[in-house]
Amino acid sequence: LELKRMSVSREHRGRGLARALCREVLAFARARGYGAVVLSTSMVQVAAQRLYEGQGFRRVGASYPSLLGTLLNFQIFHYRRDLADGA
């Protein structure tokens, strides 16, 4: 299952909503038999990286979104959370 564009509005951040949404996505995927959840986030989204890593995602790669991204050394990080571990 691919998680795309999860966001919590600024006025509601810091309340654990993103963490709860992430846990819900993992439970949804697990209940439907998916083996993993994958997602991508940019190198500047440090809070998102911390959130995903705290939920057991591991960085599995990086890429550049465009030639301009390559020239600017702007990377997209790819994450994966295997669900077979039962957690």
Residue, then its C-alpha position, 0 to 999 in steps of 0.5 A: l500500500e502506498l501512503k501519499r500526501m498525508s498532511v495535518s494543517r498547521e493549527h492542528r499540529g503537535r497534537g499527535l494527529a499525524r502519529a494516529l493517522c499513520r497508525e490507522v494506515l498501518a492497521f488498515a493495510r494490515a487488516r487487508g493483507y498488505g505486506a508493506v506500506v511505502l511512502s516518499t518524502s522530501m529531504v526538507q521534511v525532517a519532522a515527517q522523516r522523524l514521524y515515519e521512522g518513529q512508526g517503524f519505517r526504514r529509509v530504503g532509497a533516495s532519488y532526485p525528482s528532476l534534473l533541477g533537483t539533481l543540480l540542487n541536490f534536492q532528494i526524495f527519500h523512500y521509506r518502507r514499513d513491512l507488516a509481516d512482523g505483526a507490529 
